[in-house]
Amino acid sequence: MTEIYLIRHTQTEGNRFRMFQGFWDGEVSRRGFCQIEALAQRFADIPVDAVYSSDLTRAMLTAEAAARRDRLPIRTERALRELNVGPWEQQFFGNVAHETPELTDRFMYDAENWFLDGAETFGQVRVRALRALEEIARENDGKTVAVVSHGVTIRCMLSGITGIPLTDVERLPIFRNTAVSRLIWDGERFLIDFLNDDSHVPDNLKSSWTVTSDLRDTLFRPEEDRAYYERCYADAWMFSHGDLRAFSAASYYTAACRHHRKTPGSVLRIWLCEEPVGLVDLDPVRESENNAGWISLLYLEPAFRGRGYGIQLLARAVDFYRRQGRTSLRLLVAESNRTAQAFYEREGFRQIGTQNAPAGKLQLLECPLRAVRHLD
């Protein structure tokens, strides 16, 4: 008999940013590292003989929590990786859903019939992952093993074990970050003790990225979007400074056009379905000598503020500059704009300087960007 603790990886930036991950080897979020510590506390009282993990970083970092007590090596298994979603990897959910709505609906609600050129099927994942899990169980007869994998992959394995279709989310739930399931291998089959237990994670650390809807973006159209851009920038200025002194709509619009011409995709309009949500304006030249990516404007419409949507705008900046190999993000925030300061501080920005401006003192903020990989 083999006792297996099957664990989903911790929260990642991709989870928070609402991006497809698959084989994309994205970063663990700040909350995710805290979840790992909570998981380590749970396993401090659980003797484990071996620890296995997908070879993707988010899984290996999570596996360390189960390995820490007895200082065990982490054995990586490619077959435990997440579903490879091919051309959807590192794409925003909202963009994919808008561009291929029927295919996205099938992915969410009819997984067994989902097919995308260049991607795996759910059936292929079930076969390769379940085979790996059975091999781990046989190789560790009489032992207790921790196995760290991914949300879709775990559901595929358990669907194969139980016969429950993937469409039945009530009996086969979406597994939460660092959630633990306990299986028993009796030599011929797996028996399930419990599923999807994340009771070790304090409520303030539980993943909440499903609270908001998925936003999409479109490229800036200089002529058609001018009025919208100037209105948004004026509103952002007013919110930060209290009046429009020293504000020049034409100069900021001209700068946005320059950013767009330099690198298409640096200025984006953000939407929820067909409803305007805001703007992202990135200056790919400013601070490039420091290998930093400059954020000129992140703007949310008033109706969307305070609802958790800001992270999806910041995600566009992170994704844009990571693809360019930048090592940090920088921006200016009015010293009087406490709301923006609090948001950026939560996301890892720190003040590195101040600047005086006609509208008042500004804080120069910076956040490091870690490189990410896509594994073959």
Buried (B, 14 or more C-beta within 10 A) or exposed (E): EBBBBBBBBBBBBBBBBBBBBBBBBBBBBEBBEBBBBBBBEBBEEBEBBBBBBBBBBBBBBBBBBBBBBEEBEBBBBEBBBBBBBBEBBBBBBBBBBBEBEEBBEBBEEEBEEBEBEEBBBBBEBBBBBBEBBBEBBEEBEEBBBBBBBBBBBBBBBBBBBBEBEBEEEEEBEEBBBBBBBBBBBEEEEBEEEEBBBBEBBEEEBBBEBEEBBBBBBEEBEBEEBBEBBBEBBBBBBEBBBEEEEEBEBEEBBEBBBBBBEEBEBBBBBBBBEEEBBBBBBBBBEBBBEEEBBBBBBBBBBEEBBEEBBBBBBBBBBBBBBBEBEBBBBBBBBBBBBEEBBEBBBEBBBEBEEEEEEEBBEBBBBBBEBEEBEEEE
